[in-house]
Structures are given as structure tokens and as C-alpha cells.
Amino acid sequence: MSPSRPTIVRLDCKAQSYDWGKIGSHSSVARFASSSPGFTVDESRPYAELWMGTHPNAPSTLYQSEKSLESFLKADPQLLTPYFHEKYNGHLPFLFKVLSIGKALSIQAHPDKSLAEKLFKDRPDVYKDDNHKPEMAIALTDFEALCGFKPLDEISAALDQWPEFWALVGDQAANEFQEAVKRSQIIEGIKGIKEGRQALKALFKTMMTADSAKVTLELDRLVARLQSTGEHYPAQSFEELLLRVHSQFPGDVGLFSLFFLNYIILQPGQAVFLAANEPHAYLSGDCVECMAASDNVVRAGLTPKFKDVEVLTEMLTYQTKAGSDQLLSGVLCTPTGHSLMYDPPIDEFSIILTTLDHAKEKERLRGAEGPSVVIVTKGHGVIRSEKSDTEDEIVEVVANEGNVFFVGANTPFSIEASSDEGVTIYTAFSVKPDKKDHFHH
């Protein structure tokens, strides 16, 4: 079957206002969304997420048209390729987003496929689909997050260092955890790892199910003690973080998760990949994020929403690792050195970040054998489809900050900067699992 003609179409994408978003034009989401006519920024409103894709909660449409991207894709299977068209029922395999975070998001984890199927069956009012949701975030600004469990000895040390943490879980749970950690370090191999994970699960569950009056009491003590020193805690110190998150969610048990989870600060261009069943919370900053096309989330703290503590504490893997081990770096993927590929260990998506620093600089991206979505996060440029053996037609579109494009499968294209500040684009794409290596030169 011959590939369909080169397809690059501009999209209008929906901005979501959640209360944790940055306010007005401080939000990248609002700035990017306002590149579409008809969108006016309300300076009193939080703008949290820009959704680029076919997810029914906020589906993208063709530029200045009522036509949904979904109906456009369903009309021509070649746009996704017949393989993806069939596998994802005419939808994009991924949901691409920009996030702009003013205050902490809930501590959460996303279910794996089998748990998602079970939750959707049992509680469709809360869990809206049966898909898993691994996700990857790439920082656009400095970006703070909690991500994965700290090494056990760090959690053990925190019990000794923070009397309020010890008091919340109680002598018995704290002592049992510290003893189990010591034992797990002596026992070789898988048995030791298992013992450590069981101990961590027991302590985390004790904390998450603690009596709410006790949580409030110990948090008040902790905050009062930190404030009574009169010390000025530097930005991004652990103490400053505790006080800041407490001011956003006073009395929330999720604050004690800060003793369990790695606190990481991503620099622009650094990424973090979050596998299913791993706990995390984004705290502040802007990022692009890509995920399997699901909106499933199990929450357990730092949120006014429904908390499903029982499901969350049972689903987590309780793997521990240092915060720096969670980071994912881009790998150069073109001869020019202008593009980095972020390739998480899953089938649904990868992302290429292309940065051109000066006018007239140019980069060519070979067409993915699957669908792509491109967002311009900075500057101005021109995107052109490339001629191929079978195709003389060239599609050319102006690409300004905030613009979003769908690129059909097998459409190689170039981006050329047209302003002195250059242009930056992120391209999320899908390829069949056996074709991933094709992208690495």
C-alpha cells in the first residue's frame, strides 16, 4: 500500500484549568494556547495543562475548524499507519501535554495494565479507562518533583532526624522498620531486597493510614519547630520545601511523603521517566510530558480529591533508588547535533527535542513510521515536508511559539529557524517496537 501524501496540519489544543496551575500569562500553557485565535488569557485563572491528542476529555481539533483530530485520523488509516490505526482504534497511541505547575500536584501513581483493567471494572466512576499510564516529563524550566522511594537507609536516618516523623508512625513501627533495614542489608540477594521492600511497605502504609488528628498534631509541631528557629531556609532546601508544601496543603498526610520520596530538581532539558506503580508528585515548574493515552491516577496525598490509600499502598513496587538514578538524558540522534532523543523503555512513544539557536539554522527529522505531534516552545521557524522518491509535493507551515502540529506517518520534515532567537520544538512520536533503533544514528 503506498503511503498517503505528506501530512502536516496545525492543531488547536485545549488548555485545562486546575487549581495547581500557574496563574494567567505566567503559565506556559496560557502563552502557548494564546497562539490560537479565539483564546484569551484570563489573568486571574490558573492554566495547568495543554492537551495535544485525541483523548476524549480534551480532544484537539484541526486549526480553526470544528473537525476533531480523531475524526481526521479515522478517515485515513495511513496517517497513523494501519498497524497503529488498528491497535489504538483510530486514536493517537499517546497523549502529549505541556504542564505549568504553580503548586504541588497530588502524590500519585499510575496503574499498570492489569490493575487498570481491574480498577476500571470495579470503580468506573473514579477510574475512567482500562489503560496503563507510564509517563515521561522533560523540563522546560527548573522543575521540582518527588519521584520514587529513597534508599532505605535515608528513610531510616530521617526517622532519627525528625522526631515528628517518628512520633507519627509510633515507636513500634519505627523500630521494626529500622531493624528490618539492618537485616535486609546483611541478607544477600533477592531475599534481602524483599525484606527491605516489605519493611518499607509496612512503614509507608502506617504513615498513609495514620489518624488525621495525629497527622495534624505532628505537622503543626514540625512547622512550629522549623519556624521557631527564626532561620531563613534557602530556596529548595528540604526545610523550605516542607514549609512551602505545608502552606499549600496544611494538615495533609502527603507532607510526610517528603521523608520517603526522592526530591529532584530537573534543569531544562533533563527528563524523568515514571513507570507504572511508582509514586511521584510534581511540585513546581514547566515541562512537556508524554504518556500512554490514559487519564488514570491513584492519589493519596497533597490533594482535595478522592484519596485511594488502600489501592495506592498495595500497588506500589517499593523499589528504592537514588534520585539521580531517576533522570533520563537525551541522546544525540542527528548528524547536526541539534536534536536529542528521549527514549523511555516502553512502546507507546519517544520524544525528540530540536534546538536551533540562530536564524537560518536547519534540522531534518526523518519521518517516523508512525504518527508525530510537534509543539514549538520557543521562537519562530518554518516546517517543511521533504521530497521523497514517491512524493514531489511539499507542505510548508509557519511554526511560531505555542503552535502545535500533527505530522502523518512516514512524513520526513525539516525545521528552519526564521528569527534571531532561533526555534525550539518537541516532537512526540510512535514507531513500532522493532523500528525504534532506526532512529539512532
Disulfide bonds with the S-S distance in Angstrom:
none
